[in-house]
């Protein structure tokens, strides 16, 4: 990973409420595991949003740094599409609750545990 990308990942971590994991971080290997153990992809960064507000900055980060984006829901996709090598994985597996605002016609997902 380049120093420039590493610095950008640190900056991203300061802008969102959820976790931002790079390959050297504790929890990275656990976060990239999926149900199909034959898939062994290594994203450059894994974003675990605390709420919906963390998603747009993660996508902007990927675009600004020309990174492929993959989306991990619960990690059960047998083809392994929930992960990408050298890209950005948005990992929604910790978001277990949805609140719907009927008047505004919006929904907000919340993390089951406190953001770190």
N, C-alpha and C positions, 0 to 999 in steps of 0.2 A: 504494500500500500504506500502511495506517495505521501510525503510530508504534507503537501497541500491538502490532500483528501483527509488525512488524519486531523489536521487543524480544522477543516470544515466540519468533520464529525463532532469534534469537541464543541464547536460553536452551535451546531444543531442541538446537542444535548442541553445547552443552556437556554434554548428557546421553547422547548416543549416540556410538558409536565410528566410524561411517561419516561420509559427507559430507552436509552440509545446504547446499543451494544456493538462493539467492534471485536474482531477476532481475539484480541488480547484481554478482553474483559471477562470477569467471572460471570457465569451464566450464559455466555455466548453459545457454547457447545450444546447446552441443554435447550436453548431457544431454537436452535436450528435442527433439532431432531423432529422427525415426522414418523408417522405410522409405518411407512415402508422403509425398513432399515437398509435396503439396498441403495437408497438415494443418499448421497453424501455430498451435498452442495454447500458451498461456503460463501454466503453473502459478504460483501464488504462492510455492510452495516445492517443491523436489525433494529427496527423501531417498534416498540411496544407502547402504543398510544394509551394514555390514561383516559382520554375521552375523544370525542369527535373533533375537537379543536386542534388536536395534535396531527391530524391526517394531512391537512393542506400544507403545513410546513414540511412534512416528510416528503410529499410529492414534489414540492418546489425544490427541495434539496436534491432529489434524484434528477430532476430536469436540469438544474443548474450545474450538476456534476456529471451529466451524460451517463447516468446509471440506469440500468434496466430495473424495473419494479416488479416484484412478485408480492402476492398477498397470501398470507397464511391465516386461515380461519381457525381450525382446530387441529390441523396437521394430519388429516386422514386421507388426503388425496393420494391415491395409489401411484399415479404417474409422477409425483414429486413436483408438480407445478407450483407448489406453495413456496418453493425456494428457488433462488437463482444464484449462480456463481458470480462473484465480483459485483453484484448489484445491491439494491436496497430491498429488503423484505419488510413489509408492514405486517406485523404479527398481532392479529386481533384476538388471539386465543384467551387472553385474560379478561376480555370485555364480555361480561355475562348478563348484563341487565340493559334493557331498553326502556326509556321513558318517552312517551308520546305526548306532545302538546297539541291537543285537538284543535285549538283555536288558531295556532300558528302553522299547523300542519307540518310540524317538524318532529324529529326524534333525536334523542341523545343517548348514546351508549355510554355506559359507565363500567369502569374496571371493578372486578370483584374484590380486589385488594388495593390497598393504598399505593399510589404511584411512588416510585422511588426516585 
